[in-house]
Amino acid sequence: MVNRNVKQPPEKTLESPQRILFVTSEIADFVKVGGLGDVSSALPRALATHHDVRVLIPAYREMIESEHQIEPVGHLAAFAGLPACDIGKITCDDGLIIYVLLCPELYQREGTPYGRGSSGYGDGQDEGWDDNDIRFARLSRAAADIALGNAGLGWQPQLLHLNDWQCGLTAGYLHWQGASVPSVFTIHNLAYQGLFDASRCEMLGIPEEAFHIEGVEFYGNLSFMKAGIVYASHVTTVSATYAQEITTPDFGCGLDGLLRCKAEAEQLCGIPNGIDDSWDPRTDIHLAQAFSYNDWRGKRVNADYARRHFGLAAGQGPLFAVVSRLVHQKGLDLTIEAAKTIVHAGGQIIFMGSGEHHVEEALRKLAARFPGAIAAYIGFDEYQARCLFAGSDFLLMPSRFEPCGLSQMYAQRFGSLPIAYRTGGLADTIEDGVTGFLFNDMEFSSYMKSIQRAFTVFKSTELFNAMRGAAMMGRYHWRQSIEPYNRLYQQVLEKQGEKTQVIH
């Protein structure tokens, strides 16, 4: 049962622009592991049409080695066991300002932002860096110091927008100092919680009195995610359905009780992600051939290119794509089990992604077993991913849970029909039988029925083209999410103003 207390921000437009610091651990301009990188690149730019939005992110190796000039603009003193660091500023070509946290010993490393070849988000649940608690506490404390005016930037935000566990301690640091700067904390994936040993609290500057069930303690561990939920002014997640799901035991990852309390206090809502305007098959320069609604010849050119590029045989049957992190959440085990049936029915599959080693190895073996029919590209190349979305007929996305998901929106925009489990953002962005196929039970038989439906539709050219056209005409852009964020920011700032007046 979902929680009906989860509400959207009230229907009220923002009265004036605000200064907002958007704090994140990845941004697609420089470094990307998953959808958070795309969101962190697109959302601040979309918000910048209304506000003075600036981004804060660690200065990873990719930024230092980029062609962008980094201007020194601030300094942060050491705090507890967190080292001192400098702040640099990158001004992007479109004017977006990115503050980068310069601390080479913490951030300039080979690998992902979270670990050496890490497949997840580095919170101790995978092969993350051993000092990820220090690395992201340093990011969180930097954000708090900027909000408090302690960084020497000559600019202070009126509101902080924090993203996932890596930024969760920011809200705590502000609370523990009695600061009045409000914050919005967005949960992109509740399954990654930033769990660390309780003994690390002192080194991170977390007060002893904060380590309890109503603070940062989570089953004896320290939880960065819980800190963000407890201390932020408002919690959001990235789809309306997921906002309801996480208040239930099945999806709440042990935090459902706390999240129900947030929902009951009207401090939890879902605002969907969008995709930026570059995802347009009419203008995308990376495609083998641009195409538009009802231009199925152009889509066929992209299908032929994808088959050649990934080593498949020429074919007339349906082409299925998987573009995903290769982790248990994404249901790859179901697709691997379905692969033989898909191939024997005349379909072909191209996998693209990286993640858990045993999944990667299983895909390599599958491709070797069905040469010319199945291809496995272990890694990620955005340009080739765009060609794959453009060339495929169907996207296989049987995620066990999906807070929002972006791949299904990319696919639909490029005329590829997603096949997905009815959960989270997938339920919100795919219309069953109109723009894709949804199955209701997380079981192999239910998944196979949706795949069989896709084969049936593929054979009916008129229906298939109608569904592809409907998918391409869907409204997936960030512009749809900006007004809810505007209303939410105004609501949070007004509530903080009311609290400040009461205190004084």
BELDA-V391499 format. One record per residue. N is the residue number from 1. RES is the residue in one letter. OMEGA is omega in radians with two decimals (NA if undefined). NEAR is the number of other ideal C-beta (glycine too) atoms within 10 Angstrom. Layout:
n-><N:N>
res-><RES:RES>
omega-><OMEGA:OMEGA>
near-><NEAR:NEAR>
This chain:
n-><1:2:3:4:5:6:7:8:9:10:11:12:13:14:15:16:17:18:19:20:21:22:23:24:25:26:27:28:29:30:31:32:33:34:35:36:37:38:39:40:41:42:43:44:45:46:47:48:49:50:51:52:53:54:55:56:57:58:59:60:61:62:63:64:65:66:67:68:69:70:71:72:73:74:75:76:77:78:79:80:81:82:83:84:85:86:87:88:89:90:91:92:93:94:95:96:97:98:99:100:101:102:103:104:105:106:107:108:109:110:111:112:113:114:115:116:117:118:119:120:121:122:123:124:125:126:127:128:129:130:131:132:133:134:135:136:137:138:139:140:141:142:143:144:145:146:147:148:149:150:151:152:153:154:155:156:157:158:159:160:161:162:163:164:165:166:167:168:169:170:171:172:173:174:175:176:177:178:179:180:181:182:183:184:185:186:187:188:189:190:191:192:193:194:195:196:197:198:199:200:201:202:203:204:205:206:207:208:209:210:211:212:213:214:215:216:217:218:219:220:221:222:223:224:225:226:227:228:229:230:231:232:233:234:235:236:237:238:239:240:241:242:243:244:245:246:247:248:249:250:251:252:253:254:255:256:257:258:259:260:261:262:263:264:265:266:267:268:269:270:271:272:273:274:275:276:277:278:279:280:281:282:283:284:285:286:287:288:289:290:291:292:293:294:295:296:297:298:299:300:301:302:303:304:305:306:307:308:309:310:311:312:313:314:315:316:317:318:319:320:321:322:323:324:325:326:327:328:329:330:331:332:333:334:335:336:337:338:339:340:341:342:343:344:345:346:347:348:349:350:351:352:353:354:355:356:357:358:359:360:361:362:363:364:365:366:367:368:369:370:371:372:373:374:375:376:377:378:379:380:381:382:383:384:385:386:387:388:389:390:391:392:393:394:395:396:397:398:399:400:401:402:403:404:405:406:407:408:409:410:411:412:413:414:415:416:417:418:419:420:421:422:423:424:425:426:427:428:429:430:431:432:433:434:435:436:437:438:439:440:441:442:443:444:445:446:447:448:449:450:451:452:453:454:455:456:457:458:459:460:461:462:463:464:465:466:467:468:469:470:471:472:473:474:475:476:477:478:479:480:481:482:483:484:485:486:487:488:489:490:491:492:493:494:495:496:497:498:499:500:501:502:503:504>
res-><M:V:N:R:N:V:K:Q:P:P:E:K:T:L:E:S:P:Q:R:I:L:F:V:T:S:E:I:A:D:F:V:K:V:G:G:L:G:D:V:S:S:A:L:P:R:A:L:A:T:H:H:D:V:R:V:L:I:P:A:Y:R:E:M:I:E:S:E:H:Q:I:E:P:V:G:H:L:A:A:F:A:G:L:P:A:C:D:I:G:K:I:T:C:D:D:G:L:I:I:Y:V:L:L:C:P:E:L:Y:Q:R:E:G:T:P:Y:G:R:G:S:S:G:Y:G:D:G:Q:D:E:G:W:D:D:N:D:I:R:F:A:R:L:S:R:A:A:A:D:I:A:L:G:N:A:G:L:G:W:Q:P:Q:L:L:H:L:N:D:W:Q:C:G:L:T:A:G:Y:L:H:W:Q:G:A:S:V:P:S:V:F:T:I:H:N:L:A:Y:Q:G:L:F:D:A:S:R:C:E:M:L:G:I:P:E:E:A:F:H:I:E:G:V:E:F:Y:G:N:L:S:F:M:K:A:G:I:V:Y:A:S:H:V:T:T:V:S:A:T:Y:A:Q:E:I:T:T:P:D:F:G:C:G:L:D:G:L:L:R:C:K:A:E:A:E:Q:L:C:G:I:P:N:G:I:D:D:S:W:D:P:R:T:D:I:H:L:A:Q:A:F:S:Y:N:D:W:R:G:K:R:V:N:A:D:Y:A:R:R:H:F:G:L:A:A:G:Q:G:P:L:F:A:V:V:S:R:L:V:H:Q:K:G:L:D:L:T:I:E:A:A:K:T:I:V:H:A:G:G:Q:I:I:F:M:G:S:G:E:H:H:V:E:E:A:L:R:K:L:A:A:R:F:P:G:A:I:A:A:Y:I:G:F:D:E:Y:Q:A:R:C:L:F:A:G:S:D:F:L:L:M:P:S:R:F:E:P:C:G:L:S:Q:M:Y:A:Q:R:F:G:S:L:P:I:A:Y:R:T:G:G:L:A:D:T:I:E:D:G:V:T:G:F:L:F:N:D:M:E:F:S:S:Y:M:K:S:I:Q:R:A:F:T:V:F:K:S:T:E:L:F:N:A:M:R:G:A:A:M:M:G:R:Y:H:W:R:Q:S:I:E:P:Y:N:R:L:Y:Q:Q:V:L:E:K:Q:G:E:K:T:Q:V:I:H>
omega-><-3.14:-3.09:-3.09:3.10:3.13:-3.08:3.04:3.10:-3.11:-3.12:3.11:-3.09:-3.13:-3.05:-3.10:3.12:-3.14:3.03:-3.03:3.01:-3.12:-3.01:-3.04:3.12:3.07:3.11:-2.97:3.07:-3.04:-3.05:-3.06:3.02:-3.13:-3.08:3.11:3.12:3.10:-3.13:-3.08:3.06:-3.00:-3.03:3.10:3.12:3.11:3.12:-3.07:3.05:-3.12:-2.96:2.95:-3.07:3.08:-3.06:2.98:-3.10:3.04:3.10:3.11:-3.13:-3.09:3.13:3.14:-3.09:-3.12:-3.14:-3.12:3.08:3.09:-3.10:3.09:-3.08:-3.09:-3.13:3.10:3.13:3.04:-3.14:-3.07:3.12:-3.13:-3.07:2.99:3.12:3.10:3.07:3.06:3.13:3.00:3.05:-3.10:-3.09:-3.13:3.07:3.12:3.11:3.10:3.00:-3.12:-3.09:-3.03:3.13:-2.97:-3.08:3.14:-2.90:-3.07:-3.08:2.98:3.13:3.13:3.05:-2.98:-3.12:3.13:-3.10:-3.08:3.13:-3.09:-3.01:2.85:-3.08:-3.11:3.13:3.09:-3.05:-3.12:3.08:-3.11:-3.09:3.14:3.06:3.09:-3.05:-3.05:2.91:3.11:3.07:-3.11:3.14:3.09:3.12:3.12:-3.14:3.07:3.13:-3.13:-3.14:-3.08:-3.04:3.12:-3.09:-3.01:-3.14:3.09:3.10:2.99:-3.09:3.07:3.01:-3.03:-3.03:3.04:-2.95:-3.07:-3.12:-2.99:-3.10:3.13:-3.13:3.09:-3.14:3.13:-3.14:-3.07:3.07:3.13:-3.12:-3.09:-3.13:-3.11:-3.13:2.97:-3.12:-3.12:3.06:3.08:3.10:-3.06:-3.09:3.10:-2.89:-3.13:-3.11:-3.12:-3.11:-3.10:-3.12:-3.10:-3.04:-3.09:3.14:-3.11:3.12:3.11:-3.10:-3.13:-3.09:3.11:-3.09:3.10:-2.99:3.12:3.10:-3.01:-3.10:3.12:-3.12:3.07:3.12:2.99:-3.13:3.05:3.14:-3.12:3.10:3.12:-3.12:-3.06:-2.91:3.12:3.12:-3.12:3.13:3.02:2.90:-2.78:2.93:-3.12:-3.13:-3.14:3.09:3.08:-3.09:-3.04:3.01:3.14:3.13:-3.08:-3.06:-3.01:3.05:3.12:-3.13:-3.05:3.11:3.09:-3.12:3.03:3.09:3.10:3.14:-3.13:3.09:-3.10:3.11:3.09:3.07:3.10:3.06:-3.02:2.96:3.03:3.04:-3.04:-3.00:3.11:3.12:-3.12:-3.07:3.13:-3.01:-3.07:-3.06:-3.09:-3.11:3.06:3.03:3.06:3.11:-3.11:3.11:3.10:3.08:-3.02:3.03:3.11:3.10:3.12:3.08:3.12:3.08:3.12:3.12:-3.11:3.13:-3.13:-3.04:-3.09:2.98:3.09:3.08:3.02:-3.08:3.11:-3.13:-3.12:3.10:-3.14:3.12:2.95:3.08:-2.89:2.82:-3.04:-3.12:-3.05:-3.12:-2.98:3.05:-3.13:3.13:3.11:-3.13:3.09:3.12:-3.11:-2.96:-3.10:3.14:3.13:-3.12:-3.12:3.10:3.08:3.13:3.04:-3.09:2.99:3.08:3.00:3.09:3.07:-3.12:-3.08:-3.00:-3.11:3.07:3.10:-3.11:3.11:3.13:3.08:3.13:3.13:3.12:3.11:-3.13:-3.10:-3.13:-3.13:-3.13:3.14:3.08:3.12:3.06:-3.12:-3.04:3.11:3.07:-3.02:-3.11:3.12:3.06:3.09:3.11:3.14:3.04:-3.10:-3.07:-3.06:3.06:-3.09:3.04:3.10:-3.03:-3.09:-3.10:3.09:2.94:-3.08:-3.11:3.03:-3.06:3.06:-3.05:-3.13:3.09:3.06:-3.10:-3.11:3.14:-3.12:3.02:3.07:-3.00:-3.12:3.03:-2.93:3.01:-3.10:-3.13:3.01:-3.11:3.09:3.11:-3.09:-2.98:3.11:3.09:-3.03:3.12:-3.14:3.13:-3.13:-3.07:3.10:3.01:-2.89:-3.12:-3.12:3.13:-3.09:-3.09:3.13:3.09:-3.11:3.10:3.12:3.08:3.09:3.05:-3.14:3.09:-3.13:3.13:-3.13:-3.12:3.10:-2.99:-3.10:3.14:-3.14:3.14:3.11:3.13:3.10:3.12:3.12:3.12:-3.11:-3.10:-3.13:-3.11:-3.06:-2.96:3.12:-3.11:-3.12:-3.09:-3.02:-3.11:3.04:3.09:3.10:-3.13:-3.13:3.12:3.14:3.14:-3.11:3.14:3.12:3.12:3.11:3.10:3.10:3.11:-3.12:3.12:3.12:-3.13:-3.09:NA>
near-><7:15:19:9:15:24:14:13:20:10:8:12:9:18:10:8:15:19:13:23:26:30:29:28:25:28:26:17:20:22:19:19:21:20:22:24:19:21:27:27:21:23:25:22:18:19:22:18:11:18:22:15:23:21:24:25:27:24:24:23:16:15:23:16:10:14:4:17:9:18:11:10:17:21:15:23:11:11:18:13:14:22:13:11:25:18:24:20:17:20:13:13:6:7:8:18:17:25:25:25:25:21:22:12:11:22:21:16:15:7:15:23:30:24:20:12:13:19:22:23:27:28:25:17:13:17:17:24:19:10:13:24:25:21:24:29:30:26:26:28:24:26:30:27:23:27:25:14:13:17:24:14:18:8:17:14:25:18:24:25:28:27:25:27:30:31:30:29:32:33:28:27:24:24:19:17:13:7:14:12:22:25:29:25:30:25:28:22:24:23:18:25:26:30:19:21:11:14:8:16:19:13:13:24:17:22:13:8:8:18:16:9:10:10:20:28:17:21:8:9:17:25:24:28:27:25:29:30:24:22:22:27:22:22:25:22:28:27:23:21:24:28:27:22:26:31:25:14:9:11:22:17:18:13:21:19:11:20:27:18:16:25:23:13:11:14:19:27:22:25:25:21:25:24:19:17:12:12:22:15:22:12:11:19:8:14:22:19:17:17:22:13:15:13:16:16:8:18:26:14:18:27:25:16:18:23:19:13:16:23:14:21:10:10:15:7:16:23:24:25:28:26:25:26:18:23:20:13:16:25:23:25:14:21:23:18:12:21:23:14:13:25:19:10:13:13:23:26:28:24:28:22:23:19:23:18:13:10:23:19:13:16:26:13:12:20:23:10:12:18:11:14:21:25:22:22:21:17:9:16:12:13:11:19:18:21:23:30:27:29:28:27:22:25:25:29:24:26:23:17:23:30:27:26:30:22:26:27:25:22:31:28:21:27:28:29:26:26:24:30:24:17:24:29:27:26:21:20:26:27:15:15:13:13:21:27:22:18:20:13:11:16:12:14:8:16:23:16:15:23:24:14:15:23:16:11:21:20:10:11:10:7:13:18:16:14:23:22:14:18:25:22:11:16:9:20:18:20:12:14:19:19:15:17:23:20:19:23:23:19:20:22:18:13:14:17:12:10:13:11:8:7:8:5>
